[in-house]
Amino acid sequence: MRTLRLAKTKKGMGTVEIVIIIAVLVALALIFREGLMGFAKKVMDFCFDDAKVTAALK
């Protein structure tokens, strides 16, 4: 009897854990928003810089 009750209570643990992880990631993204946006801008500028792309093709 106890094993059945224990199995039922652990059934939703995965969903709760995933929701908590997502909430923590969103909170971290909001806290470090400016740094992340600056990093993303630098990466995009590097990737889409025409001078670097044409130099790599030569």
Order of alpha helices (4+ residues) and beta strands (2+ residues): alpha-alpha-alpha-alpha
